[in-house]
Amino acid sequence: MLLAAVRRFLLLLLLVGGGSVLLGLAFGLLVGSSVNRSISLGLYVSGAFLLVGGFLLGNRGPMRRTGEGGSPMSYGRSLRRATPDEVRDSVNVTVLLIALGFVLLVLAVSIDSRYELV
């Protein structure tokens, strides 16, 4: 079971990281940047985005809206407590986003030619 989870995480990392690299390369070609700088910039942006998204999702409270209609700021809304499954899913997605973002940032630092790691 743990091996399957690691395999899914690596597949997701490959998809998100590969997309970030491709978008970074495309943007780098437009502005005339070097390949290493373009790749690291794409990984920096996507890693930071995932970290912020995980942080915001993790700060979600235990209350949920009951209805689907109306605006989120409406005064007549009714609230309910989140089910244990909803809380577990929220925590799992938060951990996944933060782990992906952290790994992408570590990859970006290791690729960035401006910094020496040794």
Secondary structure as a PSIPRED ss2 file (coil, helix, strand):
# PSIPRED VFORMAT (PSIPRED V4.0)

   1 M C   1.000  0.000  0.000
   2 L H   0.000  1.000  0.000
   3 L H   0.000  1.000  0.000
   4 A H   0.000  1.000  0.000
   5 A H   0.000  1.000  0.000
   6 V H   0.000  1.000  0.000
   7 R H   0.000  1.000  0.000
   8 R H   0.000  1.000  0.000
   9 F H   0.000  1.000  0.000
  10 L H   0.000  1.000  0.000
  11 L H   0.000  1.000  0.000
  12 L H   0.000  1.000  0.000
  13 L H   0.000  1.000  0.000
  14 L H   0.000  1.000  0.000
  15 L H   0.000  1.000  0.000
  16 V H   0.000  1.000  0.000
  17 G H   0.000  1.000  0.000
  18 G H   0.000  1.000  0.000
  19 G H   0.000  1.000  0.000
  20 S H   0.000  1.000  0.000
  21 V H   0.000  1.000  0.000
  22 L H   0.000  1.000  0.000
  23 L H   0.000  1.000  0.000
  24 G H   0.000  1.000  0.000
  25 L H   0.000  1.000  0.000
  26 A H   0.000  1.000  0.000
  27 F H   0.000  1.000  0.000
  28 G H   0.000  1.000  0.000
  29 L H   0.000  1.000  0.000
  30 L H   0.000  1.000  0.000
  31 V H   0.000  1.000  0.000
  32 G C   1.000  0.000  0.000
  33 S C   1.000  0.000  0.000
  34 S C   1.000  0.000  0.000
  35 V H   0.000  1.000  0.000
  36 N H   0.000  1.000  0.000
  37 R H   0.000  1.000  0.000
  38 S H   0.000  1.000  0.000
  39 I H   0.000  1.000  0.000
  40 S H   0.000  1.000  0.000
  41 L H   0.000  1.000  0.000
  42 G H   0.000  1.000  0.000
  43 L H   0.000  1.000  0.000
  44 Y H   0.000  1.000  0.000
  45 V H   0.000  1.000  0.000
  46 S H   0.000  1.000  0.000
  47 G H   0.000  1.000  0.000
  48 A H   0.000  1.000  0.000
  49 F H   0.000  1.000  0.000
  50 L H   0.000  1.000  0.000
  51 L H   0.000  1.000  0.000
  52 V H   0.000  1.000  0.000
  53 G H   0.000  1.000  0.000
  54 G H   0.000  1.000  0.000
  55 F H   0.000  1.000  0.000
  56 L H   0.000  1.000  0.000
  57 L H   0.000  1.000  0.000
  58 G H   0.000  1.000  0.000
  59 N C   1.000  0.000  0.000
  60 R C   1.000  0.000  0.000
  61 G C   1.000  0.000  0.000
  62 P C   1.000  0.000  0.000
  63 M E   0.000  0.000  1.000
  64 R E   0.000  0.000  1.000
  65 R E   0.000  0.000  1.000
  66 T C   1.000  0.000  0.000
  67 G C   1.000  0.000  0.000
  68 E C   1.000  0.000  0.000
  69 G C   1.000  0.000  0.000
  70 G C   1.000  0.000  0.000
  71 S C   1.000  0.000  0.000
  72 P C   1.000  0.000  0.000
  73 M C   1.000  0.000  0.000
  74 S C   1.000  0.000  0.000
  75 Y C   1.000  0.000  0.000
  76 G C   1.000  0.000  0.000
  77 R C   1.000  0.000  0.000
  78 S C   1.000  0.000  0.000
  79 L E   0.000  0.000  1.000
  80 R E   0.000  0.000  1.000
  81 R E   0.000  0.000  1.000
  82 A C   1.000  0.000  0.000
  83 T C   1.000  0.000  0.000
  84 P H   0.000  1.000  0.000
  85 D H   0.000  1.000  0.000
  86 E H   0.000  1.000  0.000
  87 V H   0.000  1.000  0.000
  88 R H   0.000  1.000  0.000
  89 D H   0.000  1.000  0.000
  90 S H   0.000  1.000  0.000
  91 V H   0.000  1.000  0.000
  92 N H   0.000  1.000  0.000
  93 V H   0.000  1.000  0.000
  94 T H   0.000  1.000  0.000
  95 V H   0.000  1.000  0.000
  96 L H   0.000  1.000  0.000
  97 L H   0.000  1.000  0.000
  98 I H   0.000  1.000  0.000
  99 A H   0.000  1.000  0.000
 100 L H   0.000  1.000  0.000
 101 G H   0.000  1.000  0.000
 102 F H   0.000  1.000  0.000
 103 V H   0.000  1.000  0.000
 104 L H   0.000  1.000  0.000
 105 L H   0.000  1.000  0.000
 106 V H   0.000  1.000  0.000
 107 L H   0.000  1.000  0.000
 108 A H   0.000  1.000  0.000
 109 V H   0.000  1.000  0.000
 110 S H   0.000  1.000  0.000
 111 I H   0.000  1.000  0.000
 112 D C   1.000  0.000  0.000
 113 S C   1.000  0.000  0.000
 114 R C   1.000  0.000  0.000
 115 Y C   1.000  0.000  0.000
 116 E C   1.000  0.000  0.000
 117 L C   1.000  0.000  0.000
 118 V C   1.000  0.000  0.000
